Amino acid sequence: MARKLPRKDVVVIGLGWTGSIIANELCDEGLDVVALERGPWRDTATDFNIGYAPDELRYNVRQELMLRPAQETVTARNNADQTALPMRHFGSFHPGNGVGGAGVHWAGITWRFSPADFRLRSHYTERYGAQSIPEDMTIQDWGLTYEDMEPYYDRFEYLAGVSGKAGNLNGQMQEGGNPFEGARQREYPNPPMMQTYGPTLFAETAAKMGYKPFPIPSSLLSRTYTNPLGVTMGQCTFCGFCTNYGCANYSKASAQTTVLPVLMRKSNFELRTLCEVLKVNLDSSGKKATGVTYIDTSGNEYEQPADLVILCAFMLDNVRLMLLSGIGTPYDHRAGTGTLGRNFCYQMANQVVGFFDPAKYNFNNFIGGGATGMAIDEFNNDNFDHGPLGFLGGGSTRCAPIGAEPISRRPTPPGSPTWGSGWKKAVRDSYLSNLSVGCEASSYANRGNFLDLDPTYTDRLGRPLMRITFDFPENDLKMSDYVTRKVAEIVRAMGAQQIDENPRTGHWSVVPYQSTHVVGGTAMGMDPSTSVVNPYLQSWDVPNVFTVGANVFPQNSGYNPTGTVGALAFRAADAIRSRYLKSPGPLVHA
Amino acid sequence: MTRNRLAIAAAAALLVSAAVPAILAVPARADDQDFGLIERGRYVATAADCVACHSVPGGKPYAGGTALQTPFGTLVAPNITPDRETGIGNWTEEDLRSTLREGIGRGGKRLYPAMPYPAYTRMTDDDIHALWSYLRTLPPVSNAVEANQLPFPFNIRLLMAGWNLLNFEPSSFKPDPQKSGEWNRGAYLVQALGHCGTCHTPKSALGADDNDRALQGANLQAWYAPSITADKRQGIGNWSVDQLTAYLKTGANHQSLASGPMAEEIQNSSSKMTDADLKAIATYLLDQTPSAGKAPGPLAADDARMRTGGAVYTDTCMACHGGDGKGQTFLFPTLAGSGLVQADDPATLIRLVLDGSRAVATDDRPTGPAMPPLGWRLTDADVAAVVTYIRNSWSNAAPPVSAGDVAKVRKTLAQAN
């Protein structure tokens, strides 16, 4: 029997980026907020000690910061005719665990989505006609515009101290910035990161080819910065240990380095770590949440009553909790009914590695960072004419040396021996003279890609695991092939002797790491028949439940998601503060 | 005359109005309706940082219980809430006065100078009266504290009569008429309420303040509290009044971040004091100029210890503190030109490398960054080398540190943990 605890105004599930932003905003409103975090407390000096923070074996190979599959995992299959099996090791993506969540181990690349992204179906329909969108491609509009999002992007960028160069200030194009971005109200809070040789060569070559290179917007900071909450962050040292690692230098924006120092001091905020939420409780009408039930590591169950429940866990957990709690109607892909679990998308990660003459080129890939580098956007989204191409979408092309982890990163030119002294020689010859240029590309929703509860496999508590049914749609594979060839042209022009082209091909596999940019499942929108939450991230079915995370994306853009997730958190918080609290109930009437 | 002037200055600083002169006239019995007096007493308690010793973390304020490790044994600060059984509920104001002014508590019980009566003896009568009025308003907490946990023979309180004879004389604060009111207010806060010397003034073999070297730095509880005089090398003589005020108010300034016992002081006490009082403290401290000792020359850059230390520094310290030792403001302290770094006694520097430390977080500077512990990966020789390197780079100059010095600190920390 669950022990019933005293009521709180708000319960926040998960204390990562979105949970800490929302909790901080709602505490400022005077509400009594409790956050329930499945994992442990994590803090810079104690958990990301500079003496062991860059330990590849510990953090990358053994995934110390990640969720342990024994505690919770997912099952996966490529299509509905297959039987899904559990992932017993997180490969393709890395769900975080503990305070800070995946925001602890992210790379730091911080984009705004493009204006067309937010009205994607309308945009393609207007430009190419309705027939350009394949029948099984269920892309849709977000129910808001870029202009609606702009103030919240601004808030997130200033919170995180993003280092970059504006391309469009209030409609005025800016030399050196991204010419394809939407208008922004002001410059980035910090100047761009310094560039190493590889990105410099990439940018020079791209410019000669007529492209417009610009610095990647980075939440690894180019200088010491104190954010609007008064929290100070440090300058990035280019140590090259960002993705899968916590930052030892207070240089990578995360909940720890931007919000928590302020939030944890608030007397109306309480954090309970190592507490896993089992479900959101509803009243007998099923239209009102009464709180949540959670379990601690001793197996004790607690009921935490609250007026407002905000799901801020990793996107897969947000979707699963709604499925387990009966909030929304599960998607049935055969009938095409229901919305919960629909429009699950991923990201198409494409890469070209160039091998240069070791006698002439030394890129010193040890100097790096998850978000340092140069980019072009000519092949992203609908920045190029898709009319004759037979596919939609694209990706952001960038030369971003993330570091040269010695265990996992040993590129060799195509045709090299795969073992023995010949392999060793190939590694040695190309270690400093290889350069990777990637294209992180869009993933468009498809009728056959979705999330639901697995009928067979359960977690240790007997709750069904989340089941992923996903494969790369033909549209996205065509797009990947096209953008990768375009990237290869640039790498060739940079002077590479040999090129290894790796467009995303074939079927999705759970084994190799691709990115943790899984999105969708509780799409946002203005139409309850195709969305789970409204544009303020409020459940259509249970208005005192909000969910904030990449799970609300209707499809994925050719940009990394965190900037948009952070902006959505500020927007949801603002809607709760300025509108919901005055009159609790639906913020949008469909 | 002088006392009245001081009282008026204090009253002005505290924004307490004409109530104060009237209070001086009333009998010692506290008026528990006198809000202004009680508020002022609360401020006196804050400036005197009573709560630091007389509470345990997470416990009821002033209910006692922090164990103080002295060279002579353990003392625990008693319960000073008005509980009749376990606190000071049956005390009179005169009992408090003689405790603070003479080190003699109710019933003639002699205090140990872990209670800083050698500083509080300079408290003004009206501050004591205000403090008494405030303490009477605290909710009584029943918490019996065994204050005297010293071993024989130090547990014999009467011994303190002899100690006092040698080391202590009840006195009062004597303003310097040559100095400004602000300077004298600062002097009062430093010498009496703030009892800065309790940590920062070196002690004699008997544990008494060595007032000839007042505020020039002292070692206690495995921390070296650095010089807070205007000494430019080992003290804070390169700081401006504003920079020192910012440090006391927010826990951080252009160069430094408070941690360890000073973090507690800032959290409980100085961050809650008025800007005018902090400025007065800074004005007084930065006017304390001891005769500078002979500065040692820096070690040669090609000294083997410097070469090893430089390698350890590059590997472990430079990412945060920078190749130039300048650090990053409000995040990583500046090592170049730091008094603490160049102090003759390197204990704090060594323990920071071994054990790490979290900087204080305040409303103004909430970050609270921390130095990570590195003792688990650096040998005593490594630590000695890197500390020696830091003390002798970027125009710093200080005596080298030996592996034996590090071993001693490591042992002390192991015992304390």
Interface residues (C-beta under 8 A of the other chain):
Chain A: D43 T44 A45 T46 N49 I50 G51 Y52 T224 T226 L229 G230 V231 T232 M233 G234 Q235 T237 C239 A248 N249 Y250 P261 V262 R265
Chain B: T316 A319 C320 Q328 T329 F330 L331 F332 G356 R358 A361 D363 D364 R365 P366 T367 G368 P369 A370 M371 P372 P373 L374 W376 R377
